[in-house]
Amino acid sequence: MSKRRKGDLLIFTGLLLVAAALFLTGYNLLENRRAQRNVDKVTEKIQEITVEVHPEYVINTDMELPVEEIDGMKYVGVLKMPTLQLELPVLSEWSGNGRKLSPCRYTGTPYAENMVLAAHNYKAHFQNLRNLKQGDLIIFQDMAGNVFEYTVDCTEILQPTDVEEMTESPWPLTMFTCTYDVQEHVTVRCSKVQ
């Protein structure tokens, strides 16, 4: 074999190797692109599934609020009223002695959208409830970390005997406290933020 023929063979072999390398590089780039498209597609589907999955309380609105016992008292969550600069723990059940310590759940749950909270007319509790205005934000967070946001709709004055009007209302959240003379209840009605 002549030197020229050997040179041509080496050039041809080199070109074949370069072509093979380019082919493999192109193939790897194409496979990478396919893999990325698949990842994007599956991730999007998983996100759609995640969006459709609801916390248990959405499916079972009759479930009870989770309770945590702290210093011998059972709490169901925290109530935040940014306008009044209040953040208050909420006891699981209403009682005369309990509401001296903290606001209490009088009845209902945020899951069933019928929660009623009661508290004494202390400055640290609900004394300034009457100062809330329409549109003010109210936040309740249960002990499982679920957050429910409401806005104030209106304030009403109810008689202590108006229990049915208090508990069987169309508002998702109602908060009330006694007036100073204990003759009436200042009642704040709230709608759920969607």
N, C-alpha and C positions, 0 to 999 in steps of 0.2 A: 504494500500500500504506500502510495506516495505521500509525501508530506502535505501536499495540497489536499488530497483526499482525506487525510487524517484531520486536517484543519477544518474542512467542510463538515466532517462527521462530528467533530467537537462543537462546532457552532450550531449544528442542527440539534445535538443533544442538549446544549445549553438553552436553545430556544424552546425545546420541549419542556425542560425543567422550569423555565420562567413561565411558560404557558400553564403548566400544571400548578405552579404556585399561585398565579393569578386566578385560575379556576377555583382552587381551594379557598383563597381569600374571598372571592366573590360568593362562593357557596356559603362560607361561614357568615358573611355579612347578611346574606339572604335569610339564613336560618335564625340569626339573631333578630332580624326584623320580624320574622314570623313569631318567634318566641315573645317578643315585646308586645305584638298585637294581641297575642293570646292572653298575656298577663293583664293587659289593659282591659280586654273584654271580660275576663273572669272577675277582675277586681270590681268593675262596674256592676256586674251581676250580683256580686256579694254585697256591695253597697246598697243595691236595690232591695235585696232580701233584708238587710239590716234595717233599712228604713221601714219596711213593712212589719217587722217584729216589734211588738209593743211590750212595755213592762206588764207584769201580771195584773196590776191594778186596772189597766185599760180593758183587759179581757174579763176580769172578775171585779166589777165595781162594788160588790158587796163584801169584799175582803176587809178585814180589820186593819187598822193602822198598826205598824210595828211599834212596840213599846220598849223603852229602855228605862231601867230602874237606876236612879241616881239619888244617893243619900236617903233611901227608903221611899222615895216618891217615884211614880211612874209617869214618864214623859212620852209624848207622841211626836214632838217636833219643835221647830223654832219659827216664830212669827216675826217678820221684819216689816217695819213701817218707816221707810226712809224719810218721809216728810216730817215725821215726829221724832226722828233719830232714835227709834226704839228697836231693839232686838230682844225678844222675849221667849223663854222656853214655855212650852204649852203642856200642861198636865193632861193625862189621858182621860180623866173624868172630873166632872164638876162636883165640888163639895164646898160647904161653907168655909171650912178651914183651909182647904186647898187653894181656893181663889184668893186667900190672903197672901199666899206665897207667890202665885204666878197665875197668868191667864189659864183657863181650863177649857177643855173641849166639852161643850154643853151637850151636843148631839152631832151626829153625822160624820162624814169623812170628805176629804177632797176628792177621793176616788168616785164617790157617788154624787159629787158636786152639790152637797147639801150641808156643809160643815157650819156649825154655829159655835162661836167662842165667846166666853164670858170672863169678865175680870172685874176686880174692885175698882173703884174710882180713885185709886192712888195715882200720884203723878208718875210713878215708876211703871204703872200698868196702863189703864185706859182712861185716865182723867182727861186727856186732851183728844179723845176720840172725836168729839164734836168739832174739832178744828180741821179734820180731814176734809178735803175738797173733792169734787167730782173729778175723776181722772187720776187721782193720786195712786201710786203703786203700792200694792200690798203683796208680800211674798211669804209663802209658807213652805218650809222644807221638812219633810217627814224624816224619821230616823233611818230610813233606808237610803236617804240622799235624793229622793225625788223632789223636784222643785215645782211649785204651783204659783203662777203669777196671776194677780187680780188687779182690777182698777176699781176705785170707789165709784159707785153709781149715785147713791143718795144717802141722806141721813134722815132718820125718822125718830119720832118720840112715841114709844109704846108704853102701855100700862103694864105693871107687873103681872096682871091677870091675862095678858095677851100672849099666852104661851103658844097657842096654835099659829098665830100670825108670825111668831118668832121662828118656830121650828119647821113650818110647812110652807116655806116661801119658795119662789122660783129662783132665788139668787144662790149661786154656788158657794158664797161665803157671806156669813152674817157675823158681826161682832157687836156685843152690847155691854153696857155698864149702867149702874144706877146713877141717878142724879144725886146731888148732895143730900137732899131731903128724903131720898129713897122712895119717892112717890112715882117716879117714871124711869124708863130705860132709854138712854141714848143708844140708838141702834144704827149701825152703818151697814149698808148693803153693797156687795161687791160682785162684779162680773169677772169671769175668767178671761185672761188674755189668751187668745188663740195662737 
